[in-house]
Amino acid sequence: RDTGDYEFWAMAPFLVQEAPDPEIARQKMVTRVVPRIAATIGEQSEGLVRSRIIVTLLLGLAGGLRTFEVLTADDVGNEELIETYGGLIQQVIDSGR
């Protein structure tokens, strides 16, 4: 948020929508990202639902911060944002679904 660097999570929806074949692009993104999250959190359940929820949360965070600027640095500081959003993600990880 502070650097303005390229943000995969913010760009991914646009890249999928603008792809020549959005369905293939969507499948490639899911196939690439969900297993990485699953490996990081140690999820081995069928369907990797917790990892998919985390991907959804990260896409929402990126869209809210980068695309829509719903939360600016004036609204919430970095530490508070990390603590709050990280807490949401941790709840998903701990849910053991």
Summary of the structure (lengths in Angstrom):
residues: 97
radius of gyration: 14.5
end to end distance: 30.7
largest distance: 41.0
contacts: 222
relative contact order: 0.14
helix: 70%
strand: 0%
